[in-house]
Amino acid sequence: MSIYEAKTNFSKYVDLALQGDEVIVTNRGQDVIELTPITGQTQAGFGVLAGEFGDFDWDRADAEFQQSYNTEKLS
């Protein structure tokens, strides 16, 4: 389809691409763009690392973290 056709009916062609159809935009008869769905999106926010640190010793890490700070008050 031409750039004009793609611009005029963009949402229609996005839907087709999301359904798995091949959607190619041409410019003066030459293929220039292919609309394809984004794959492998990463999750962000709470729970993104759930289960990744199953055997990690959080108490030990917390103790080491606390020891790394000078707890004496500055004069």
GIMO-V51270 format. One line per field, one symbol per residue. ss: DSSP state (A for helix, B for strand, O for the rest). psi: psi as a letter, one per 20 degrees, with the letter a starting at -180 (. if undefined). Layout:
BEGIN
ss = ???
psi = ???
END
This chain:
BEGIN
ss = OBAAAAAAOAAAAAAAAAOOOOBBBBBOOBBBBBBOOOOOOOOOOOOOOOOOOOOOOAAAAAAAAAAOOOOOOOO
psi = qrggggghkghghgggghijqpoppqolipphqppqqpqkpqqqapjhjpihlgjpnhggggghghhiqoiqqq.
END
